[in-house]
Amino acid sequence: MDEYLDEAGDEMSGAFDHLVRELGRIRTGRATPKLLDPVMVEVASYGASMPLNQLATVQAADARLLVVTPWDKSTLNDVERGIIAANLGLNPSNDGQVVRVPVPALTADRRQQLVKQAKSAGEDIKVRVRHVRREYNDTFKAGQTDGEITEDHLHKLLQKVQDLTDSWIGKIDAAVDAKEQEILEV
């Protein structure tokens, strides 16, 4: 039954990793390269749509500016159009070598919307973690019904799953709180 506990832990860990990626995409007051992760670029010369990070290097020059350096300079205009098309509220400009993306300061209302978005993402992952708990609790209860697990062992397993769940819920809350502080930081 320990392998079931390991599997439950792995599933909860995967859900948490997903949350970390989602929180990384939520814009904060400062420029971060992850801000451009959802950008897809339609490259006319390649005849394909590609993620920006496969076409260029994205760096945070300072707290309010991202610099995108395409590996192939012929894609410069395509990269600029892709950033605009991503509808992130950013206005890129290019100088023939790089695309500069100024990141405007967030308004108080926008910060509150982003905090709500972060909390919503956290709640979605908590639901996923609780779903994993329920799946494994049902598995253990079925094992007890089939006579594979004693009642005492069932209670120990259910407690271990609950402890695992509580641990991941705590980590989720901490990650969301940290992101909230980062968003509200002026």
Secondary structure, DSSP 8 states (H G I E B T S, - for coil): -HHHHHHHHHHHHHHHHHHHHHHHHS--SS--GGGGTT-EEEETTTTEEEEGGGTEEEEEEETTEEEEEESSGGGHHHHHHHHHHTTSS---EE-SS-EEEE-----HHHHHHHHHHHHHHHHHHHHHHHHHHHHHHHHHHHHHHTTSS-HHHHHHHHHHHHHHHHHHHHHHHHHHHHHHHHHH--
